[in-house]
């Protein structure tokens, strides 16, 4: 119990506090959340990625186990969620929905600050790679699975939009600078570092403000309980088993498990709203998984430290 309380105070409570502040302030000052998200996506997060990836001390070769594991994990968790929906006798529309809710974690706005607080600094390199890969997989495989058959011809435009944002180029640039040991001029590196350092608190504040615009609508409690169980409990457990089976180092296994335990990513709601895939249900799942995450994430961090 002492370990649980210590992790809650030093890791999850700061995350919850900043997100809660964003949630509360949104009703008072009515922030332009889309503009704030664009600021994060096009300026703050790219600066964060370039700085931390280029200044990482470990060699770039260390990212490959995390990179291929993320792809394998994505492909393994999709059928876990899909089969769960089928086993529960849910309508066919819930198959891809449960699949993506199981696999798509909030590894960016929630996961990066979590890793900064719960792990040594060098793990930001791995988490940044996970964030970039998850984004790519979500806008490609995820968009294809969620889009109705008649709309699948238009999902290519989403892929194009994703690659037009500077997040993925920022990862490539940061890793290239690190691989070739190139240091940016001080006049460029310092502004990038200063801007990037604001990402963790601003991302959490924006997450809280974004959640303030979502409500837990009238949804079937049974279905909601299943998807929350899949995301917050089964996904991290399967990730742990898969990492052990693939022989991942213990420290990276801990990181992968905790990243998988983060709540459902908000991007899923955007796809479901566009494609008419139960948007009210997805909003409820995202909101409640985020509310429950301080308890579940704390529990998973504790388990990784104990075992």
C-alpha positions as CSV (number, residue, x, y, z in Angstrom):
1,X,0.0,0.0,0.0
2,X,2.9,2.4,0.8
3,X,4.3,1.8,-2.7
4,X,0.9,2.5,-4.3
5,X,0.5,5.7,-2.4
6,X,4.0,6.8,-3.2
7,X,3.5,6.2,-7.0
8,X,0.1,8.0,-6.8
9,X,1.5,11.1,-5.2
10,X,4.7,11.3,-7.3
11,X,3.5,10.1,-10.7
12,X,-0.2,10.0,-11.3
13,X,-1.4,12.9,-9.0
14,X,0.6,15.5,-10.9
15,X,-0.8,14.3,-14.2
16,X,-4.4,14.2,-12.8
17,X,-4.0,17.7,-11.2
18,X,-3.0,19.4,-14.5
19,X,-5.7,17.6,-16.5
20,X,-8.3,18.5,-13.9
21,X,-7.2,22.1,-14.0
22,X,-7.8,22.1,-17.7
23,X,-11.1,20.5,-17.3
24,X,-12.2,23.0,-14.6
25,X,-10.9,26.1,-16.4
26,X,-12.5,25.2,-19.7
27,X,-15.9,26.0,-18.3
28,X,-14.7,29.4,-17.0
29,X,-12.5,30.8,-19.8
30,X,-13.9,28.7,-22.8
31,X,-10.5,28.0,-24.4
32,X,-10.4,27.3,-28.2
33,X,-9.4,23.7,-27.8
34,X,-9.0,23.0,-31.5
35,X,-6.5,25.9,-31.8
36,X,-4.7,24.6,-28.7
37,X,-4.5,21.1,-30.2
38,X,-3.1,22.6,-33.4
39,X,-0.5,24.5,-31.4
40,X,0.5,21.3,-29.7
41,X,0.5,19.2,-32.9
42,X,2.3,21.7,-35.2
43,X,4.7,23.5,-32.9
44,X,5.1,22.3,-29.3
45,X,5.2,18.5,-29.8
46,X,7.6,18.6,-32.9
47,X,10.0,20.8,-30.8
48,X,9.7,18.4,-27.9
49,X,10.5,15.4,-30.2
50,X,13.4,17.1,-32.0
51,X,15.0,18.1,-28.8
52,X,14.7,14.9,-26.8
53,X,15.4,12.6,-29.7
54,X,18.5,14.5,-30.9
55,X,19.9,14.9,-27.3
56,X,19.3,11.3,-26.3
57,X,22.5,9.7,-25.0
58,X,21.7,6.1,-26.1
59,X,22.4,5.0,-29.7
60,X,19.5,5.0,-32.2
61,X,19.8,1.3,-32.6
62,X,18.2,0.9,-29.2
63,X,14.8,2.0,-30.6
64,X,14.4,-0.9,-33.0
65,X,13.1,-3.4,-30.4
66,X,10.5,-0.9,-29.2
67,X,9.6,0.0,-32.9
68,X,8.9,-3.6,-34.0
69,X,7.3,-4.5,-30.7
70,X,4.8,-1.6,-31.1
71,X,3.8,-2.9,-34.5
72,X,3.4,-6.5,-33.3
73,X,1.5,-5.4,-30.2
74,X,-0.9,-3.4,-32.5
75,X,-1.6,-6.4,-34.6
76,X,-2.1,-8.7,-31.6
77,X,-4.4,-6.4,-29.7
78,X,-6.7,-5.7,-32.6
79,X,-8.1,-9.3,-32.7
80,X,-8.3,-9.4,-28.9
81,X,-10.8,-6.5,-28.9
82,X,-12.6,-7.7,-32.0
83,X,-13.1,-11.3,-30.6
84,X,-14.3,-9.9,-27.3
85,X,-17.0,-8.0,-29.1
86,X,-18.0,-11.1,-31.0
87,X,-17.9,-13.3,-27.9
88,X,-20.3,-10.9,-26.2
89,X,-22.7,-11.1,-29.1
90,X,-22.5,-7.4,-29.9
91,X,-23.6,-5.9,-33.3
92,X,-20.9,-6.1,-36.0
93,X,-20.2,-2.4,-35.8
94,X,-18.6,-2.9,-32.3
95,X,-16.0,-5.3,-33.7
96,X,-13.6,-2.7,-35.1
97,X,-14.6,-0.2,-32.4
98,X,-13.6,-2.5,-29.6
99,X,-10.5,-3.5,-31.5
100,X,-9.3,0.1,-31.8
101,X,-10.3,1.1,-28.2
102,X,-8.2,-1.8,-27.0
103,X,-5.1,-1.0,-28.9
104,X,-5.1,2.7,-29.2
105,X,-3.8,4.3,-26.0
106,X,-3.2,7.9,-25.3
107,X,0.6,7.5,-25.5
108,X,1.2,11.1,-26.4
109,X,-0.6,13.7,-24.3
110,X,-0.9,11.3,-21.4
111,X,1.9,8.8,-22.0
112,X,4.8,11.2,-22.5
113,X,4.2,13.1,-19.2
114,X,3.7,9.8,-17.5
115,X,7.0,8.4,-18.7
116,X,8.8,11.6,-17.6
117,X,7.5,11.1,-14.1
118,X,7.7,7.3,-13.8
119,X,10.9,6.4,-15.7
120,X,14.5,7.6,-16.2
121,X,15.0,10.4,-18.8
122,X,16.4,8.1,-21.5
123,X,13.0,6.4,-21.9
124,X,11.6,9.5,-23.5
125,X,13.4,8.3,-26.7
126,X,11.4,5.1,-26.7
127,X,8.1,6.7,-25.8
128,X,8.5,9.3,-28.6
129,X,8.9,6.4,-31.1
130,X,5.9,4.7,-29.7
131,X,3.8,7.9,-30.1
132,X,4.9,8.4,-33.7
133,X,4.2,4.7,-34.6
134,X,0.9,4.7,-32.9
135,X,-0.2,7.8,-34.8
136,X,0.9,6.2,-38.1
137,X,-0.9,2.9,-37.4
138,X,-4.0,4.7,-36.2
139,X,-4.4,6.9,-39.3
140,X,-3.7,3.9,-41.6
141,X,-4.8,0.6,-40.2
142,X,-7.2,2.2,-37.7
143,X,-8.9,4.4,-40.3
144,X,-9.3,1.5,-42.7
145,X,-10.9,-0.7,-40.1
146,X,-13.3,2.0,-38.8
147,X,-14.4,3.4,-42.1
148,X,-17.6,2.0,-43.6
149,X,-16.9,0.1,-46.8
150,X,-18.4,2.9,-48.9
151,X,-16.1,5.5,-47.3
152,X,-12.8,3.5,-47.5
153,X,-11.8,5.2,-50.7
154,X,-11.6,8.5,-48.9
155,X,-9.5,7.4,-46.0
156,X,-6.3,8.1,-48.0
157,X,-7.0,11.8,-47.5
158,X,-6.6,11.2,-43.8
159,X,-3.3,9.5,-44.2
160,X,-2.1,12.4,-46.3
161,X,-3.2,14.9,-43.6
162,X,-1.4,12.9,-40.9
163,X,1.8,13.0,-42.9
164,X,1.4,16.7,-43.5
165,X,1.7,17.4,-39.8
166,X,5.3,17.9,-38.6
167,X,5.1,15.2,-35.9
168,X,6.4,12.3,-38.0
169,X,9.1,14.5,-39.8
170,X,10.1,15.7,-36.4
171,X,10.8,12.1,-35.3
172,X,12.8,11.5,-38.4
173,X,14.8,14.7,-38.0
174,X,15.5,14.1,-34.3
175,X,16.6,10.5,-34.9
176,X,18.8,11.6,-37.9
177,X,20.5,14.3,-35.8
178,X,21.2,11.8,-33.1
179,X,22.4,9.1,-35.5
180,X,24.8,11.4,-37.2
181,X,25.7,13.2,-33.9
182,X,24.8,16.6,-35.4
183,X,24.3,19.5,-33.0
184,X,22.0,22.3,-34.0
185,X,23.3,25.9,-33.6
186,X,22.6,27.3,-30.2
187,X,20.3,30.0,-31.6
188,X,18.1,27.2,-33.0
189,X,18.5,24.5,-30.4
190,X,17.6,26.8,-27.4
191,X,14.2,28.0,-28.8
192,X,13.4,24.4,-29.7
193,X,14.3,23.2,-26.2
194,X,12.3,26.0,-24.5
195,X,9.2,25.4,-26.7
196,X,9.5,21.6,-26.3
197,X,9.8,21.8,-22.5
198,X,6.2,23.2,-22.4
199,X,4.7,20.1,-24.0
200,X,4.0,17.8,-21.0
201,X,2.0,20.3,-18.9
202,X,0.3,22.0,-21.9
203,X,-0.6,18.6,-23.3
204,X,-2.3,17.5,-20.1
205,X,-4.0,20.8,-19.7
206,X,-5.4,20.5,-23.3
207,X,-6.5,17.0,-22.6
208,X,-8.5,18.2,-19.6
209,X,-10.0,21.0,-21.6
210,X,-10.9,18.6,-24.4
211,X,-12.5,16.1,-22.0
212,X,-14.7,19.0,-20.6
213,X,-16.4,19.1,-24.0
214,X,-17.3,15.4,-23.8
215,X,-20.1,13.9,-21.7
216,X,-20.8,10.3,-20.6
217,X,-24.0,9.9,-22.6
218,X,-26.6,7.2,-22.1
219,X,-24.8,4.0,-23.1
220,X,-25.2,0.4,-22.2
221,X,-23.2,-0.1,-19.0
222,X,-22.4,-3.7,-20.0
223,X,-20.7,-2.7,-23.2
224,X,-18.9,0.2,-21.6
225,X,-17.6,-2.1,-18.8
226,X,-16.3,-4.5,-21.4
227,X,-14.3,-1.9,-23.4
228,X,-12.9,-0.4,-20.2
229,X,-11.8,-3.8,-19.0
230,X,-10.2,-4.4,-22.4
231,X,-8.3,-1.1,-22.4
232,X,-7.3,-0.7,-18.8
233,X,-6.7,-4.3,-17.7
234,X,-6.4,-6.8,-20.6
235,X,-4.3,-4.6,-23.0
236,X,-1.5,-4.1,-20.4
237,X,-1.7,-7.7,-19.4
238,X,-1.4,-9.0,-23.0
239,X,1.4,-6.5,-23.6
240,X,3.3,-7.8,-20.6
241,X,2.8,-11.4,-21.8
242,X,3.8,-10.6,-25.3
243,X,6.9,-8.6,-24.2
244,X,8.0,-11.6,-22.1
245,X,7.4,-14.0,-25.0
246,X,9.5,-11.8,-27.3
247,X,12.3,-11.6,-24.8
248,X,12.1,-7.8,-24.3
249,X,14.4,-6.4,-21.6
250,X,12.8,-5.9,-18.2
251,X,13.1,-2.1,-18.2
252,X,11.5,-1.9,-21.7
253,X,8.8,-4.3,-20.7
254,X,7.9,-2.1,-17.8
255,X,7.7,0.9,-20.2
256,X,5.6,-0.9,-22.7
257,X,3.1,-2.2,-20.1
258,X,2.6,1.2,-18.5
259,X,2.2,2.9,-22.0
260,X,-0.5,0.3,-22.8
261,X,-2.3,1.1,-19.6
262,X,-2.9,4.7,-20.5
263,X,-6.6,5.6,-21.3
264,X,-8.2,5.5,-24.8
265,X,-6.7,8.0,-27.2
266,X,-8.9,11.0,-28.0
267,X,-8.2,10.7,-31.8
268,X,-10.4,7.6,-31.8
269,X,-13.4,9.8,-31.1
270,X,-12.7,12.0,-34.2
271,X,-12.7,9.0,-36.5
272,X,-15.8,7.5,-34.9
273,X,-17.7,10.9,-35.2
274,X,-16.7,11.2,-38.9
275,X,-17.6,7.6,-39.7
276,X,-20.8,7.4,-37.5
277,X,-19.3,4.6,-35.3
278,X,-21.2,5.1,-32.0
279,X,-19.6,8.5,-31.2
280,X,-21.6,8.8,-27.9
281,X,-20.3,5.4,-26.7
282,X,-16.7,6.3,-27.7
283,X,-16.9,9.7,-25.9
284,X,-18.1,8.0,-22.8
285,X,-15.4,5.3,-23.0
286,X,-12.6,7.9,-23.4
287,X,-13.9,10.1,-20.6
288,X,-14.4,7.3,-18.1
289,X,-11.1,5.5,-19.0
290,X,-9.3,8.8,-18.3
291,X,-11.1,9.3,-15.0
292,X,-10.3,5.7,-13.9
293,X,-6.7,5.8,-15.2
294,X,-5.1,7.3,-12.0
295,X,-6.1,4.1,-10.2
296,X,-5.3,1.6,-13.0
297,X,-2.1,3.3,-14.2
298,X,-0.8,3.6,-10.6
299,X,-1.6,-0.1,-10.1
300,X,0.3,-1.1,-13.3
301,X,3.3,1.1,-12.4
302,X,3.4,-0.6,-9.0
303,X,3.2,-4.1,-10.5
304,X,6.1,-3.4,-12.9
305,X,8.2,-2.2,-10.0
306,X,7.3,-5.2,-7.9
307,X,7.8,-7.8,-10.6
